[in-house]
Amino acid sequence: MPEKQNFIKKQILEYKSRKRVRLSRSLGGTIMIFIFLAVVGAFMILPILYSIVQSLKPINEIFAYPPKFFVRNPTFDNFRQVLRLTDNLYVPFTRYLANSVGISVIGTAVYVVIASLTAYPLAKVNFPGVVVLSQIIVWTLLFRQEVTAIPQYIVIAKLGMVDTYWAILLPAMSGTMGVFLMKQFIITAIPDATLEAARIDGAGEFRIFFRIVMPAVKPAIMTLVIFTFQSMWNATGVQYVYSEQLKMLPSVLQTLAAGGIARTGAGSAVGVILMIPPILVFIISQSSVMETMSHSGLK
């Protein structure tokens, strides 16, 4: 009986001590952190806000001196001008839009599968040469697209893929950023014991990959979707695609906006239009971004 009473008293004391737990940070520290984050957030959203404001300015305010950040007489004439220009195109505007949407969606889906299938053995299978292959993937991250543009064009020309959709899709599939991202996440998110238990139960590697690995790395997949979709959506393909019916939407809109000073407002409107799809994809997937970065070590 005394032991039971002592146990009850101990539980009550622990409960009271938990209620007295307070944050070590003071109220002033919390306010300073909030102000700091607010300033950083405002600084990061400033380019997007500036693009939207510029797209709503009439031509006289765009070239006003001294320049003003905010618009005084907002108008949608810049967007109407873009629509009028697209109505006069040789190929319907919907064809350009379908080209970009199709390439972006298909390319993103295929690349996510390829990067995941490549990253899994590099992260969890000990085979000869795995260290060398992992180092090669890291080294390839050092090369910018401008460095590989000429060799890439030569390869595409030799394969007979110039002026086809393959000229845009296949180079994107060879990117190593997604492989590195998925590899880092798989290493930290999936214990080796889980995979060994699945193998003991008789599961094959493909079953382990699709039933265990892929569901566990969903945050990394969503992050990779954001990066890949943004890259594919902004791809112009002007180096390889010359047929008008195969051109991407960004290249056409940028060509329309580059018609002199009179189309400066239309150029601002084009920038806003091209921003919308990547921003929507990010808003849908943003909850997964921070979790992935904390696991992969990327910043």
N, C-alpha and C positions, 0 to 999 in steps of 0.2 A: 504493500500500500504506500509506504513512504517513497518507494522508487517511482511509482506511478505519479505521485504528486510532484516529485522533483522533475519528472519528464514534462508534465504539463506546465510547470513554472518556466522551464527552459524554453519551451515552445512559445510561451507568451512573451518572454524577454526577447527572443529572436524576432518575433512579429513586431514588437515595439521598436526594436533597433532598425528594422527594415523601413518602418514608417518615418523614422528620423533621418533617413538617408537623403542628402541633398546634393545638388550639383556643386562641384568644387568651383565652377566658374561663377564669378560675380555677375550681378545684373548689368554693371557697366561693361564687362567683357562680352556679354551676350549682345548688347546693343552695338558695340564696336564691330563684332563679327557680322552682325546683320547689315550694318552700314557698308562694310567692306564688300560683302557678297552682292549687295544692291548696286554698288558702283561697278563691280566687275560685270554683273549681268547687264547693266545699262551700256557699258562699253562694248560688250559682245553683240548686243542687239542693234547698236547704232548703225552699222552698215545696211542691215535689212530695212530699218526705218528710213534711212536716207534714200535708198533705192525706191521705196514706195512713195516718199514725198516728191522725189524728182519726177516720177512717172505721172504725178497729178499736177505738175506745174505747167502753165502755158508757156509758149516759146519765149515770150518777153521776160518772164521771171527766171527762166533757166539761164539766160545771158545777162541778167541784171547785175549791175555793179554799184555798191558792194554786194556780193552774193548773200542771199538769205537762206537759212536752213529750212524754215517752215514755209509752206505755201500760203499765199494770201487769197488767191482766187482758184481753188481746186477745180479741175476739169478732167473729164474722161476723153478729151479729144485725142490724146496720144494713143489710147487703146483703139479708138474708132479709126484712127489713121492706119494702125496695124491691120485691122480687119479689112479696110478698103484696099490696102496693098496686097493682102492675101487673096482677095477676090479676083485680082487681075493676073494671078499666076497661071502659068501654062498647065501645071498639074494641080488638081484640087488640093486645098489645104488639108483635108481629111487624110489624104494619102501620106503626106509628110508626117502628120500626127500618128497615123497607124504605124509607119516605119519606126518612129522613135519609141512608141509604146511597146511594140512587138519586140524590138531588139532589146529594150531595157528589161522587160519582164522575162523573156526567154533567157537572155544572157545572165541575169541575176540568178535565176533558178538553177541553171546548169552550172554556173561557177560555184555556187554554194555547195552543190553535191560534189563537184570535183575537188574543191578545197578540203572538204570534210573527209572524203575518202583518202586523200593524200596525207592529211595531217594525222589520222588515226594510227597508221603503222609507224610513222615517225615518232609519235608520242608514246606508244604503248607496246611496240613490238621490237624486240632486240634482235636485229638481223645484221649481217656484215655490211658495213658501209653506212649505217644509219647516222653516225656522227658526221661523216663527210657530207652526206646529203643535207643534213640540217644546217651545216655551216654554209653550204652553197646557197641555200634558200635565204639565209641572213645576208650573205654578200650581195645577192641580186637586188636586195632592197636599196643598195647604195646607188644603183644606176637609174637615172631619170629617163623619162620617155624620149627626150630629145637625143640622148646618147644612142639609143637603140633604133631610132626612126629609120635610118638608111638601111641597116641590115634587115630590119623587119619588112621594109618595102621590097627589098630584093627577094626575100623568101616568099612573100605573098605573090609577087610577079612570077616567080619561077613555078609556083603551084597553080598558076592560072586563076587566081581569085580576085584579081583587080576588077573593080566595078561589079562586085557582088556583095551580098550581105555577109558572106564568110570573112571578108576582109576586115569587117568590124568586130565580128563575134570571136573568131579564133585568137587574135592577139590578146583580147581581154581574158580569155581562158588560161593564158600562160602566166598571169600575174601571181606573184608569190606572197603578197601582203596577206591575203586571206588564209593561205596555208599556215603562215607564221602565227596569225591570230588564233586560228582554230587549234593549232598544236599547243600553244601556251595554255589555252583554256582547258583542253583535254587533260594535260599533265596535272593540273592543280585541282580540277573539278571531279575527276573520276579516280577513285582509289584502285590500285592494282588488285587488291583483294576481291573487289567486286567482279572484276573481269575473270579472275581465276576461279571464283565460285561458279560463274556462268559456264566456264569451260568444263569444270568438273561435272556439272549437270548435263553436259552433252551439247551445249549450244555451239554452233559454228561461228566463225568470225563475222560473217555477214549478218547473222542473226543478232550477235552481240552489238554490232555497229548500229543497226537500225532499231533495236529494241531497248538498248541500254545507253549507248553513247549519244545518239542523236537527241533523245528526249532530255538527257542531262545537260547538253550544251546548247539548249534553246536560246539562252541570252546571247551567246556568241554568234549563233546563227542570225539572230535579229540584227545584231550590230554589223555583221558582214553584209546583210541585205541592204542596210543603209548606205554603207560605203560603196558597194558594187552598183546599186541602183543609181546613185549620184554620178558615178563615173560613166556608166552606160548612157544615162540620160543626156549628159553633157557632151557625149561623143559626137563629133561632126562628120568624121569619115571623109573629109575633103581630100585627103591624100590618096584615097583608093577609089572612091565612088564618084563617077562623073555623069551617069545617067540621071536625068531629072526625076524620074519616078522612083529612084532608089535613095534619094538624098534624105538626110535626117532633118528633123524640125529645127534644131538649133542652128544648123548651117544656113538654112533658108531664112530664118528670122534675122540672123545676124547680117546676112547679105542685104535684106530689105532695109535694115536700120542703118547701113553704111552708105546712105545715099546723099550725104552732105549735111550741111548745118540744118536744113529744113526738117531733117528727120532725127534730130537729136532727141526730141521728146519721144518719138517712136522707139528709139533705141533704149530709152529708160523703161518704156512699157514692155519691151521685149525681155529685158532683164528680169522684170517682176514676173512675167508669164513663165519664164524658164525656171524661176525659183520655186514655183508653187508645188510641183510634184515631189521634189526632194524634201521640202519642208513637211509635206503631208506624211510622207513615209517616215520621216524622223519623229514626228509627233506620235505616230502610231507605235513606234518601236523604242522611244526614248527611255522607257523604264528599264529596258534591258541593257542600255549602253553602259551605265555606270557600273553595274555588276560585272560586266565583261571586262572593263578596263581594270577593275580592282584585282581580277584574277590573272589577267594576261601581263600586267606590268606596263601596258602602253599608256601614253599620255597624249 
